Amino acid sequence: MLWLIVIIAAYFLLALSDLGNKYLLAGPPNPKSYTFYVGTLSILAVGLIPFVDFGVPQPCQLLLALLSGAIYVSALYALYNALENFEVSRVTPAIGGILPLFTFALSWLFFGAQRQFEGRGILAFFLLLIGTVIITWQKEKIISRESLKISILAALLFSISFIFSKFVYLEQPFWQGFIWMRIGGFLIAIFLIFSKEVRKEIFGRKPSFSKKTGTIFLLTQSAGAGAFVLQNWAIALAAVVFLPVINALAGTQYIFLFLLITFISLKFPKILKERISRQIIFQKIFAILIIGIGLALLLL
């Protein structure tokens, strides 16, 4: 169960990254420019080439890796667009609940893996999924049709990239597949330079980031990059049957995020202030218990 430890560590880093993204997307840059910055940073992965097992795979595998990276960056754009235009409390539960279901369906379609996914595994999967939705749900924040559409699109794109990544890791060494996928992400991000609004932000007189936000951006992307490496390692390690479970474990990310936001709100309210009530705390604790039971079933 090494993959389980790895993915939980990944979700902790993603929680840190989410805090940074939440702060940065409150102002400039816009989602398209933000995707450009994040996607182009993918090219830094080529710096690993001298130190790892790297080569050029067969054309079909090369295309699959590039496509996986491109779809992942496209999913990021859909996610950032959703965070920019709709409230996080509307979008997050929708993506968190839909993504594992898409992955479950696609892994069954491509791998037929769910024939082996029975009993305790299915119960753990649905407990993790339910816990994820509960921990992010706000009663007064009913999702609109528009935000639901973009949430479904983001979840579908993430799920397709997820499945394609597993295909890559089944045939290629980890670092080779990882680097080619990052190159694919870089190539699709470069196309955003043809957008007038992206060029305006990048080459305009007013920079997208100040010194302060630039530092936060780099720290946010460092946490996100570490999470992404660990998440891909978990995908490579886990059996196909556990791919939907990796998505459903996103509930642990929201546990970490809740704890971090609560700490910052209480200790540093000028930086981040979130409404915390007894009802919210009870809801989060209830969700944490459900997720804990799901984790326990996986470990037994």
Protein Blocks (a to p, Z undefined) as FASTA:
>chain_A
ZZmmmmmmmmmmmmmmmmmmmmmmmmccdfklmmmmmmmmmmmmmmmmmmmccddddfkl
mmmmmmmmmmmmmmmmmmmmmmmmpcfklmmmmmmmmmmmmmmmmmmmmnommmmmghjl
mmmmmmmmmmmmmmmpcfklccdfklmmmmmmmmmmmmmmmmmmmmmmmmpcfklmmmmm
mmmmmmmmmmmmmpmklmmmmmmmbdfbdfklmmmmmmmmmmmmmmmmmmmmmmmmpcfk
lmmmmmmmmmmmmmmmmmmmmmmmmmmmmlpccdddfklmmmmmmmmmmmmmmmmmmmZZ
